[in-house]
Amino acid sequence: MEQNLIGISRVPCYYWLLCLLKLIEPDSLRKCFTKWVTSLLPEDWSGQTLSIDGKRIRSTERMSRCESPL
């Protein structure tokens, strides 16, 4: 498996991810997430609402009744 840009060569365990998440300040995460989402929107987006449909994201409309979306 090839290492990515941050040098992780395998999927970290649950405990490692939990410890990492505890180090992140919620306000900093909110600011970074908001900046990232804003960068994805067109410039003339102000005043509009972005509606995100979880079913469309997970493509449940194409699933049969016995498949689970998660």
C-alpha positions as CSV (number, residue, x, y, z in Angstrom):
1,M,0.0,0.0,0.0
2,E,1.3,3.4,-1.0
3,Q,1.7,6.1,1.7
4,N,-0.3,9.3,1.3
5,L,0.9,12.8,1.8
6,I,0.7,12.7,5.6
7,G,2.7,9.4,5.9
8,I,-0.1,7.0,7.0
9,S,0.3,3.6,5.4
10,R,-2.7,1.8,6.9
11,V,-6.0,2.6,8.4
12,P,-5.6,3.7,12.1
13,C,-7.5,1.9,14.9
14,Y,-10.6,3.3,16.6
15,Y,-8.7,4.3,19.7
16,W,-6.1,6.3,17.7
17,L,-8.9,8.2,15.8
18,L,-10.7,8.9,19.1
19,C,-7.5,10.4,20.6
20,L,-6.9,12.5,17.5
21,L,-10.5,13.8,17.6
22,K,-10.2,14.8,21.2
23,L,-7.3,17.1,20.3
24,I,-9.4,19.1,17.9
25,E,-11.0,22.3,19.2
26,P,-14.7,22.3,18.2
27,D,-14.6,26.0,17.2
28,S,-11.5,25.5,15.0
29,L,-13.2,22.5,13.3
30,R,-16.3,24.6,12.7
31,K,-14.4,27.4,11.1
32,C,-12.3,25.1,8.9
33,F,-15.4,23.2,7.8
34,T,-17.3,26.4,7.0
35,K,-14.4,27.7,5.0
36,W,-14.1,24.4,3.1
37,V,-17.9,24.2,2.3
38,T,-17.9,27.9,1.3
39,S,-15.0,27.3,-1.2
40,L,-17.2,24.7,-2.9
41,L,-20.1,27.0,-3.5
42,P,-20.4,29.4,-6.5
43,E,-19.6,33.1,-5.8
44,D,-23.3,34.2,-6.3
45,W,-24.6,31.9,-3.6
46,S,-25.4,34.4,-0.9
47,G,-28.8,34.4,0.6
48,Q,-29.7,30.9,-0.7
49,T,-30.2,27.7,1.2
50,L,-28.2,24.5,0.5
51,S,-30.4,21.4,1.1
52,I,-28.5,18.1,1.5
53,D,-30.6,15.0,1.1
54,G,-29.0,12.0,2.8
55,K,-30.9,9.5,0.7
56,R,-29.6,11.0,-2.5
57,I,-26.0,11.1,-1.1
58,R,-26.2,7.4,-0.2
59,S,-28.0,6.6,-3.5
60,T,-30.8,4.8,-1.7
61,E,-33.1,5.5,-4.6
62,R,-31.4,2.9,-6.7
63,M,-31.3,0.2,-4.0
64,S,-33.7,-2.7,-3.8
65,R,-35.7,-3.2,-0.6
66,C,-33.4,-5.7,1.0
67,E,-30.2,-3.5,0.7
68,S,-29.1,-1.3,3.6
69,P,-28.1,2.3,2.8
70,L,-25.4,2.2,5.5
